[in-house]
Amino acid sequence: MRAVSELGLRRGNALSQEDWLNLMDEEGRVRDQVALRRFIFYGGMEDSVRPVVWKFLLGLHSYNSTYAEREEINTKKKEEYRALKNQWMSISAAQEARFAKFRERRSRVEKDVLRTDRHHPFFEGEDNANLNILNDILLTYSFYNFDIGTLCPFYQVEH
């Protein structure tokens, strides 16, 4: 992969909290999504804005959504997540013993979590609580999309 400078492009500053706020109108709508994407392409974004901006980049939030609309979506998604998580957490040991697909998914998630890069600051250290959070997120997602076959597509090789 060629560096940005090799492509004749100049690296810009990372999108900051101040820059992010300046790209929005008073109700929270993004004024210019092309400018936002260009900003990120050339300079990236600071850690402080990642949790908010990624929701736009991944399509969870519309660029025309207001602060209030996004809060409503976030609340709804958190409720959906809790409901899904409660479903798999409520499976008893006896039920799990008869539910081979769930046991397979749980085993796969546990293996994926074990392979997580422990040199990354977010996951380093013994008994890191973030590993438990990752486990819960992956298992909940696998319950949401039970037919995915695998959590990480690059683990699966098709013949």
Buried (B, 14 or more C-beta within 10 A) or exposed (E): EEEEEEEEEEEBEBBBEEBBEEBBEEEBBBEEBEEBEEBBEBBBBBEEBEEEBEBBBEEEBBBEBBEEBBEEBEEEEEEEBEEBBEEBEEBEEEEEEEBEEBEEBBEBBEEBBEEBEBEEEEBEEEEBEBBEEBBBBBBBBBBBEEEEEEBEEEEEEEE
